[in-house]
């Protein structure tokens, strides 16, 4: 993605978006890990 023509505010929004995406991936991974641990302990 070419961001050379973005202004300063657009770059800030893009960095916030990237941070939110990274945080959501971590949260989803933790939820899946929790479900796997719960399923393993129920067996």
C-alpha positions in Angstrom: 0.0 0.0 0.0 1.5 3.3 -1.1 1.2 5.9 1.8 3.5 8.5 0.3 0.6 10.9 -0.4 -1.0 10.6 3.0 -0.9 13.6 5.3 0.2 13.5 9.0 -3.3 12.7 10.3 -3.8 9.8 7.9 -0.5 8.3 9.0 -1.7 8.6 12.6 -5.0 6.9 11.8 -3.1 4.1 10.0 -0.8 3.5 13.0 -3.8 3.4 15.3 -5.5 0.9 12.9 -2.4 -1.3 12.9 -2.3 -1.2 16.7 -5.9 -2.2 17.0 -5.5 -5.0 14.5 -2.4 -6.3 16.4 -4.3 -6.1 19.7 -7.3 -7.9 18.3 -5.1 -10.7 16.9 -3.6 -11.2 20.4 -7.0 -11.2 22.1 -8.4 -13.7 19.6 -5.3 -15.9 20.1 -5.8 -15.8 23.9 -9.5 -16.6 23.6 -8.7 -19.7 21.4 -6.0 -20.7 23.8 -8.4 -20.4 26.7 -11.0 -22.6 24.9 -8.4 -25.2 24.1 -7.2 -25.4 27.7 -10.9 -25.6 28.9 -11.6 -28.4 26.5 -8.4 -30.3 27.5 -9.3 -30.1 31.2 -12.8 -31.3 30.6 -11.6 -34.5 28.9 
